Amino acid sequence: MTSPNNANPYNIRETEQFDAEWQGAVRLGYINPMVDPATLMHVRRWLAQSPYAIDQRPNVPANRRWVALNPRVWLWYSIVEDDRTVWLESVRIVGDN
């Protein structure tokens, strides 16, 4: 098992669910295909170095976190220490009435 304080970066991977939900959010207009992919690249670089920087949420497993892509879209991810991998798991629309 590795340590979260290890200096080596984490690998960033995307699940099929993440890819499908990303495309769905683009079709629905929640993700701007001209702006948000660049933001995703920034998030990926940041998570590769500091996946624990986001506070753990109550009643959520310790290895699952979310980061906001934009004010209406959260990206849920999980951290697998044994593999030094961060899995981008899902895309969630927030604040939808």
N, C-alpha and C positions, 0 to 999 in steps of 0.2 A: 504494500500500500504506500502511496506517496503522500506528501504533505501539501496542504493548500499554500504553504509558504515557499514551495519549491520555485526556483527562478526560471525553470523551463516553461515556455508557454503551453497552454492547453490547445488541443486540436478542436476545431469547431466543425460540427457536422449538423446536417439538417435531416429531420425525419420526412418521410413521404407525407405525413399529415401536415407538417409545417408547409411544405411546398404547395400542397393542395389548398390549404387555407390562405396562404399568401396570394395565390392566383385568384381565389374567390374574393378576397378583400380588394384586390386591384379591380376586378370586374364590378364590384359594388361601389367603388369610388372612395373607399376608406384609405387606400394606399395609393399615393401619387407615383406612377411609374417613372416620372422624370426626376423626382427628388428623393423618395424614400429608399430606393436601392443604394444610393450613396450613404444614407444614414445607416442602413443595415450593414454596410461594409465597415463603417466606423464602430458600430456596436460589436461586430465580430472581432475586430482588432482589440477593442477594449476588453471583451470577455476572455479573449485568449490570454490576457495578462492578469485580469482581476475579476474572475467570475463571482467571488464572494463579496465584492464591494456593495452589492445590493443587499439590503437587510433581509433577513429571513422573515417570512410572514407567519403570523399565528395560524395554527391548524394546517400547515403545509409542511410536507417533509423537508428536512434540513437541506437536502440537495436540490430542491426546486425553488426557482426564483422567477421574477418577471422584470422586464425592462420596457419602458415606453418607447415605441418607435416614433409615434407622434401623439398628440393629445387624445386620439380616439382608438389607438391600436397598441395593445400590449403583446410582447413576445415572451412566451413562457419557455424556460430552459431548465435543463437538469445538468448537474455536474457529476461525472463519474470519475472519482479520484483514481481508481485502479488503472484506468486507461488514460488518465489526464485528458479527458474529452468533455466538452460541453456540447450537449445536444440541444439544438433549437427545436422545440417540440411542437408548439402550436402558436397560432395567431388569433388573438381575441379582440373583438370589437367591444369597447367599453362606452358606457353612457348612452347606449341606444335606447330610445323610448319605445 
